[in-house]
Amino acid sequence: MSTTCHCRGFTQTGPSAAHSFTVENDEGVGVSWNKLHVLRSESGVPSPIISIPEPLGGKVAFVLEGSMLWAVLLDGALSRTLVHPSVVSFAACRLFVTASISDDATPNHRILQWDLSQFSSSDWTLHTLKSAPLPTPTSVTRIVKICAGYSHYIGLSDRGQLLSWGQNDLHGQLGHGHMNTQEHAPSLVEALDGLTVTDIACGGNHSVAVVDGSIVYTFGSNSHAQLGRSRRLSQALPTALSFDFGNNTIRVACGDRHTVAYSARSVWGWGDDTWGALGSDATHVRVLDGKRRVINKPRGLELNVKNCVSHVVCGPWATVVFDQQYLITNTLYQ
């Protein structure tokens, strides 16, 4: 199914099955997919990024407004408390909220992590929750973007370096060449050393990095062809897709098991299309196990894009394309 409406902004969350996204139209009416609340800032504009970690039972969301990271109680009143005032980027996986921090008191950039494993959803104020700094390699000066999967993170530095940490979960989504290890602190992905990474995204158990603006590398689980390869084998090292995206500056987004690459005028998708997240008809998909629909390689999505594409937002099983006026040109889901 697809829909089109004008929006004032969008709300995006992480990739797990409990996460989704919400948009708000011109009349302030929220349209949500996969059962997520509409959250607004005090100005009435929807928050640009929201993550709801699983241990909190859907009762608490973490919201970034400008540089301020808030914890918001999803109780109708949307009561909130400030987690940190100087956040550049943040993401949440199942057990941790992690943020890239920069402030006047700390000239050197750092990463803070909040462990949610002992958190009680009734104590939503986080007063008992303490942050712990994560050491980063000395060559990394500033983390400008963080993405999270089910249990792993990847980060992008201002120098185009790719870092990863968390769990591999037998899929290799950290990109270090092995499948069953855990990294407790961010470490550089050596396979991309010397290359300039320009964008990143995480699915549930896979990772995506764009090099030099146009070369897409994927690694991790390929259970539903989310790496853009026909063989259902996980990849423990970043491997470039052979697909030619043309002379376009590429950005990426991920759902649980599908991947989207996009430029100002084009959108490509691959991976799991069981629920219509990639909007493909029967001629473009392969059926696995009698029920799973997958697209093995990048395929251009047939979208009615009147203006330049501004953002692509992925929920677990859905994809939304925004133009520069926050018009939802296409919403793909079933």
Salt bridges, closest charged atoms under 4 A:
GLU24 OE2 - ARG8 NH2 2.32
GLU24 OE1 - ARG40 NE 3.31
GLU42 OE2 - ARG80 NH2 3.18
GLU54 OE2 - ARG94 NE 3.65
GLU65 OE1 - ARG80 NH1 3.00
ASP199 OD1 - LYS145 NZ 2.72
ASP273 OD2 - ARG293 NH2 3.53
ASP281 OD1 - HIS284 ND1 2.91
ASP289 OD2 - ARG292 NH2 2.62
